[in-house]
């Protein structure tokens, strides 16, 4: 029996980060991507790399 909650807490934190990055990517797309933000395609791809 694992009495250390750290792996579960780390997994939950990773899931929250994943969800936040998905929302950020969607928001960037919704804001018309490169033209509205002034970001390059590479810069817009960074959130996908993080996830």
C-alpha positions as CSV (number, residue, x, y, z in Angstrom):
1,X,0.0,0.0,0.0
2,X,1.4,3.4,-1.0
3,X,1.2,5.8,1.8
4,X,3.0,8.6,-0.1
5,X,0.4,10.8,-1.8
6,X,3.2,12.6,-3.8
7,X,2.8,10.6,-7.0
8,X,-1.0,11.2,-7.1
9,X,-0.5,14.9,-6.4
10,X,2.1,15.1,-9.2
11,X,-0.2,13.3,-11.6
12,X,-3.1,15.7,-10.7
13,X,-0.8,18.7,-11.1
14,X,0.3,17.4,-14.5
15,X,-3.3,16.9,-15.6
16,X,-4.2,20.5,-14.5
17,X,-1.2,21.9,-16.5
18,X,-2.2,19.8,-19.5
19,X,-5.8,21.2,-19.3
20,X,-4.6,24.7,-18.9
21,X,-2.3,24.5,-21.9
22,X,-5.1,23.1,-24.0
23,X,-7.3,26.1,-23.1
24,X,-4.5,28.5,-23.8
25,X,-4.0,26.9,-27.3
26,X,-7.7,27.1,-28.0
27,X,-7.8,30.7,-26.9
28,X,-4.9,31.7,-29.1
29,X,-6.6,30.0,-32.0
30,X,-9.9,31.8,-31.2
31,X,-8.1,35.1,-31.1
32,X,-7.4,34.6,-34.8
33,X,-3.9,33.2,-34.3
34,X,-0.9,34.8,-35.8
35,X,-2.7,37.8,-37.3
36,X,-4.4,39.0,-34.2
37,X,-1.6,38.2,-31.8
38,X,1.4,39.1,-33.9
39,X,3.0,35.8,-33.0
40,X,4.8,33.7,-35.4
41,X,3.7,30.1,-36.2
42,X,6.6,28.8,-34.1
43,X,5.6,30.9,-31.1
44,X,2.0,29.7,-31.5
45,X,3.3,26.1,-31.5
46,X,5.1,26.5,-28.1
47,X,2.0,25.6,-26.0
48,X,1.6,22.4,-28.0
49,X,5.2,21.5,-27.3
50,X,4.7,22.1,-23.6
51,X,1.7,19.7,-23.5
